[in-house]
């Protein structure tokens, strides 16, 4: 019934092309070995699930037998996430049944009348993004595909600089009020043009882009072969189809983990007690060191590794997958957690399961309270846009026994994350967490590869205490800490955790190290060449490439064949990589 209703809306409103093109892009990526994550509300559409566009199943919690397809619905008053239900064997054939369903209404994506224009956003692996964007040209024809343009405007700080510079050059005395007046006149003025990171504009067959807008090179750079729409894409997105093909770290990490471990991420369970343990402490990490300083196990897990979210984990104490989905919603909303859900949970007025975390929670909750469907939808739409509640809406909620804290929470919210987006993110994050628990060396290698520019080997090679000392030194600086020092904190935390789990690094070496990728060799995490301060990516890749062809016999040969500069040579020498190489082939006569 739901699928038919969605398909009728999609086809009758002319949106089928969006689904078909998205399905082709996802299948192309999967066939090339890269998972695709969905963004936004596309996971609210069961049609998108059945087409393979998203992994998110928006139906109510249910069991389904992979063998005979026997279906049983779960208790939606107890569970809003099928993964959290007890395991069960099929009563028909005895096969262990799959658990699925995340309780997401289709109205979030298609509107209550099914006529809302869908926006299908997809997260591809960063290294695959360009391939996916190129594939769009194969689908629609290169002459019909253009990069979405953006317009950069003058911001407050830049405008302030312009006004001050103008006053100095013209030697005009200017008080703060006149400065403020001129500043306001500058803010928002077009400064340059750019390119949307993943937006692709499609022109219908038989039409020209010039019928809709001019085109240009971004920032008027005539030396680039990129052509974008001249108007900001928001100005024309109601007239032309826009696909969002974005790059994201999580699919890249999962592909690397699959390559290193041989474990297909689609076989990774989304329900594992040991994995759950790292979201609620350090129990799942099997820490070997005494006097371990950290209390969280979620370092390095997308969505759950930041200090802000670690505090949420402390407050909510998640026990199951559905709790993690709520935490993702809390962390991405505006005025959803701080002085809202966090306060109500701490005061004991609400549990993690009851507090509002995503926009869909409101509609689902009100419908369970017997609020009419259309009223529940309208209240959800108002609240998620930060428009609050009218008096008559508050009264309606009270008539249906909605508690006062819930009504107050709705009034405080400015923006809410879609539940489908939160589910998609948590699925990816949970898989990475599983690798962290069961394939830790590979997990750390992938994490450090992603953070190689912030990986400070000079400190990390000295061990866990040196790492803690540096973290403390940076934290003491507070706001005076340099951006580089702050960026190094995450690799420091991961390296400290890795050491304390009993794992070791293998230092950079010409014969073992890659250029930029951390690897695992002989049970240790092998540090790449570019982790050395002074060895840039181009130098590291040149050394790796040339060494693979033939080993270097002298330092002079390395420098000549790889074309590296003195800075890189000195970095290699200081770290002992050149100890076994003579400087040159020349034989001294004395």
C-alpha positions, 0 to 999 in steps of 0.5 A: 500500500505504502509503495503504491502510494509513493509510486503514484505520487512520484510518477504523476508528479514527474519525479521518476527521472530523479529516482532512476538516475539516483538508482543508476549512480548508486548501482554504478558505485556499488559495482565498482566496490564503493558503498554509498550513503544517503543524506537528507530525507531520501531514506523516508521513501520506501520506493528509494529503499526498494530501488536500492538508492538507500539502505534505510528502510522507513517501515515500522520495525519488522522481522522478515525471513531471508529464506521464505520471506515470512513477515512479522511486525514488531511492537512499535510502542516498544521499538522504533528501530527493528534492529533493537528487537530480540532475535527470532527464528522464522516460525515457517522455516526455522531460518534466523529472521532479519530485523529492519525498519526505522519508523520514518513517515514518507511525508517527511520526504514527499509531503503530506499530499505526496507532491513535495519535490524530492531532493535526493542527496548521496554521499560517495567515497571521496576518491569516487566522487569525480567518477560518479559525477562523470557518470552523470554525463553518460546518463544524460549526455555531456552537453546537458550536464553542468556544475552548479554555481555558487556566489560568494558574498562579502562577510562581516570581517572582510567588510570591516577591513574594506571600510577601515582601508577606505577610511585610511586611504582617503584620510577620513575620520570615521567613528564606530557608527559610521563604520557600522553603517558602511559595513552593513552596506557592504555585507552580502554584496557579491564578491566572487563565484564558485562551484558547489562541491557536489551539485550537478545541474541537468538540462532537459533534452532539446533545451539549452542551458542559456534558456535558463541562465548564463554559464561561466568558469568559476571565479572567472578563471579562464584557465580551468575547464570547469563550467558552472551555472552563472546564477546561484543554483538556488535561483534555478533549482525549481526549473532544472533538475539538480543532483547532489553527488557529494564526497564523504569520509565514511564510505572511503574509510569503509572501502579501505577497511574492506580492502585491508581486512577482506570483510564485506561491510554489508555483512557487518552486524548492526547489533553487537554487544561489544561494539555497543560497549564503546559508545558507553565507555571503554569496555569493548576496547580491551585496554591493556595499559594501567592508569588509562586516562580516557573514559570514552571508546568512541574516538575516531567514530564518525558522528560520535568522536567529538567532545560535544557528542562524547558529552551526549553519550555521558548524558544519555548512556545509549544501550541500543542502536535506536539511541545512537540514531537519537544522539545523531539527531541531537547533535545535528539539530539547532536548539535541540540538545543544549538547554532543551533535550539535555535539560529535560533528560537531566531533570528526569522529565524525559528519557532518551527515547522520549526526548525530541531528536529528529523532526520525524519523532514529532509526527510519530509521537503525536500520531501515537497520541491520536492527534490527527495525521494532517495536524501532526504533520503540520506541527512537525513542519512548523517545529522543524523550521523553528516556527514554534507552535500556535496557541491552538496547536498547544491546546490540541496537544494538551487535549491529547495528553502531550506533557508540558515539557514536550510542548516547551521543547517544541517551542525552543527548537530552531532546526531539526535533522531528518531521522532518515539522515541520522539513520544513514549516518549511524549505519556507516558509523556503526560499521566503522565501530565494528572494525575498531573493535574486531580489526583495531590495527586496520582501523587505526591505519585508516584513521591515521591515513585520513588525518595524515596532515595532522599526524605528528610523528615526532611526538607520537613516536615517543609513546603514550606519556609524550602524547598526553603531555602534548595534549595537556600543553595544547589544552592549557593554551586554550584559545591561544592554541594554534589551529595546527596544534588543535588539529593534531589533538585527534590523531594524538587521542587515537594514537594514545588509545592505540598504544594502550590497547597494546598495539605498536607503530612500525617507523617509516622505512624506504622498503616498507612504507607507502607514501601517504597510506598507513598499512599493517605489517607484522602486526604493527601499524606501518607509518608512511613516508609523508608522516615525516615533517618535511616530506610532502605528498609529491616527494613521498609518492615519487620515492614510493614509485621509484623504490618500487622500480629499483632500490636506491643504492645511494642518497644521491641516486634517491635525490636524483631519481625521485626529484626530492628537495633537501628538506625531504632528504634531511627529514629522511636522514634525521629519522634514520631512513638513509642510515644504510645508504652511502651518500654517492657512488664516488670512491674517495682516493684518500 
